[in-house]
Amino acid sequence: MHELSIAAEICRCVERATEAARKDGGAERRVICVKVRVGELSGVDPDALLFAWGAAVAGTPLEGSRLEIERVSARIRCRRCGAESGADFPGAVCPACGSPGTEIAGGTEMDVVSAQVDDGREG
């Protein structure tokens, strides 16, 4: 299950970013939520990634944080007319002009979008 290694790498990236912010004069803050964008064609199973998150963050500064996943549908772009649409694989053709000359325009994403941290206030 490569989703565990992906979850662990997301955790390391967020840890590095929050550590850099702290060294730059910010207070130490607890990460509450990490948001990621996962494309349908990325090869990452969002459910497996969610399952792996708890194990990946155990014993780290992100322990107890939640992972929110935005699922991105596959999209195609027609090379002939430029129209974009949802993809219906296999053999995706342009619904506007019928051309088989399409390219992937979206759905391969695997991006960390944001990390929400506490504001440091009590109550």
Order of alpha helices (4+ residues) and beta strands (2+ residues): alpha-beta-alpha-beta-beta-beta-beta-beta
